[in-house]
């Protein structure tokens, strides 16, 4: 039968996986670092994947294709391993009805603008990076500083990590994020402990390796949450 179905341009696709997360039928998979339509009968033709693609690699075409088969989709999804669709990899922006307004009386408002926040999980070309002021923070910092959201996160895209626990050099991925997107500024918030120097070093190295010149600053917190004077 001839029907509307998605088509993915492999050359334009950057393999970020946002389309696969957005597809509720499991019709899209990442194969060889690129998104691919796994089977025609898994695609319902509704296009939830289109608006999340940061490169415009997905489009609708009308061609001969097997009809959407809901029973096959259910079988397919039933074979997926537990937590295969982990929300940690489902990148999306967070819209706040009124920035700074408390959710409940006595609560402080969250300033988080996107998900995920872990450096290891965030897609390099997520749409929310365009025109963003970027905050790279040690994950302990938010626990040490009571007003961390208001003082550092408001108006910024937040990435967190711990170089000691992750045992990874973040500089390569941070370089890609800065080089591939229109980042307006960079703020690094770290703790005073020596192991936290890794996140500062990675951010500074990424900025240099990206070849871009943008405003940046490093804020160091003491273990009691005070800002350490240089």
C-alpha positions in Angstrom: 0.0 0.0 0.0 1.1 3.6 -0.6 1.1 5.7 2.6 2.9 8.4 4.5 6.0 7.3 6.3 9.2 8.8 7.7 12.5 8.9 5.8 15.8 9.5 7.5 18.7 11.2 5.7 21.8 9.3 7.0 24.2 12.0 5.9 22.3 14.7 7.8 21.7 12.5 10.9 24.1 13.1 13.8 23.1 10.0 15.7 21.9 11.9 18.8 19.0 9.4 19.4 16.3 12.0 20.2 14.1 10.6 17.5 14.4 7.0 18.9 13.4 8.3 22.3 10.4 10.2 20.8 9.1 7.2 18.9 6.6 5.3 21.1 6.5 2.4 18.7 10.2 1.6 18.7 10.3 2.1 14.9 13.6 3.9 15.0 16.9 2.5 16.2 20.5 3.7 16.2 22.5 1.5 13.9 26.2 2.2 13.2 25.9 5.6 14.9 22.9 6.7 12.7 19.2 6.7 13.2 17.4 4.1 11.0 13.8 3.1 10.4 13.8 -0.5 11.6 10.6 -1.7 9.9 7.9 0.0 7.9 5.1 -1.7 9.8 6.4 -0.2 13.1 5.9 3.4 11.9 2.5 4.8 12.5 3.2 7.9 10.3 2.3 10.4 13.0 5.8 11.9 13.1 6.5 12.4 16.8 10.2 12.1 15.8 10.2 15.0 13.4 10.1 18.0 15.8 12.9 16.6 18.1 15.5 16.1 15.3 18.1 18.9 15.7 19.5 18.5 12.2 16.3 18.2 10.1 17.3 14.7 9.0 13.7 13.3 9.2 11.0 14.0 6.7 7.7 12.5 5.6 7.5 10.8 2.2 4.7 8.9 0.5 5.8 5.6 -0.8 4.9 1.9 -1.0 5.1 0.6 2.6 3.6 -2.1 4.8 0.7 -0.9 6.8 1.2 0.0 10.4 0.7 -3.1 12.5 -0.2 -2.4 16.1 0.1 -6.1 17.1 3.6 -6.3 15.7 4.6 -3.2 17.5 3.3 -4.6 20.8 5.4 -7.8 20.3 8.4 -5.7 19.4 8.1 -3.4 22.4 7.5 -6.4 24.6 10.9 -7.7 23.6 12.7 -4.6 24.7 14.9 -5.1 27.8 13.7 -3.4 31.1 14.4 0.3 31.2 15.4 0.3 27.5 13.6 3.6 27.2 15.4 5.1 30.2 14.1 8.7 30.8 17.8 9.6 31.5 18.4 9.7 27.7 15.1 11.3 26.8 16.4 14.8 26.1 13.9 17.6 26.3 13.5 21.3 27.3 11.5 22.2 30.4 9.1 25.0 30.2 8.3 27.0 33.3 4.9 28.8 33.5 6.4 31.6 35.5 10.1 31.7 36.1 10.9 32.0 39.7 7.4 31.3 41.0 7.2 28.8 43.8 5.4 25.5 43.0 3.9 25.4 46.5 4.0 27.9 49.4 7.4 27.8 51.0 9.1 26.0 48.1 11.9 27.5 46.1 11.3 27.3 42.3 13.5 25.0 40.2 15.5 26.8 37.6 16.3 23.6 35.6 15.6 24.2 31.9 16.4 20.8 30.3 16.8 17.1 30.8 19.1 15.1 31.1 21.7 17.0 33.2 24.6 14.5 33.4 27.4 15.3 31.0 27.6 11.6 30.0 24.0 11.4 29.0 23.3 14.7 27.3 23.1 14.7 23.5 25.8 16.9 21.8 23.4 18.6 19.5 20.3 18.9 21.7 18.2 21.9 20.5 18.4 23.7 23.9 22.1 24.3 23.4 21.5 26.9 20.7 22.0 30.4 22.1 22.5 29.0 25.6 24.5 30.2 28.5 26.1 27.0 29.8 26.7 26.0 33.4 29.0 23.1 34.0 28.9 22.1 37.7 30.2 19.5 40.1 27.3 17.5 41.2 28.1 18.1 44.9 27.8 21.9 44.4 24.0 22.0 44.5 24.0 20.2 47.9 26.6 22.5 49.4 25.0 25.8 48.2 21.3 26.2 49.4 20.4 28.8 46.7 22.2 27.0 43.9 19.3 27.3 41.5 18.7 31.0 42.0 22.4 31.9 42.1 23.8 29.8 39.3 21.2 27.9 37.2 18.6 30.5 36.4 18.7 31.3 32.7 21.3 28.6 32.0 21.5 25.1 30.6 23.0 23.0 33.3 25.4 20.1 33.0 26.7 18.2 36.0 29.4 15.6 36.6 32.0 14.2 39.0 35.3 13.3 37.4 36.3 11.1 40.3 33.1 9.0 40.3 32.7 8.9 36.5 36.4 8.2 36.0 36.2 9.9 32.6 37.7 12.9 30.8 34.8 15.2 30.0 36.8 17.5 27.7 36.2 15.7 24.4 32.4 15.7 24.8 32.3 19.3 26.1 34.5 20.4 23.2 31.9 18.9 20.8 29.1 20.7 22.6 30.8 24.1 22.5 32.1 23.7 19.0 28.8 22.4 17.5 26.4 24.9 19.1 26.0 28.6 19.6 27.0 28.8 23.2 26.9 32.4 24.6 28.8 32.0 27.8 30.3 29.4 30.1 30.2 29.2 33.9 32.0 26.4 35.9 31.0 25.8 39.5 33.3 23.4 41.4 34.0 22.4 44.9 37.3 23.3 46.6 38.3 19.6 47.0 41.3 18.6 44.7 39.4 16.0 42.7 36.9 18.6 41.6 39.7 20.3 39.6 39.1 17.7 36.9 35.8 19.3 35.9 37.4 22.8 35.7 40.3 21.5 33.7 37.9 19.7 31.3 35.8 22.8 30.8 38.8 25.0 30.2 40.3 22.5 27.8 37.1 22.2 25.9 36.8 25.9 25.5 40.3 26.1 24.1 39.9 23.1 21.8 36.6 24.4 20.4 38.5 27.4 18.9 35.7 29.7 20.2 36.1 32.9 22.3 33.2 33.2 24.7 33.0 34.8 28.2 33.7 32.3 30.9 34.3 32.1 34.7 35.0 29.6 37.4 33.3 29.8 40.8 34.8 27.6 43.6 32.6 26.7 46.6 33.9 25.6 50.0 32.6 22.5 51.6 30.2 24.6 53.7 28.8 26.2 50.6 30.5 29.6 50.8 32.1 31.1 47.7 35.8 30.9 47.9 37.6 34.1 47.2 40.6 33.8 44.8 
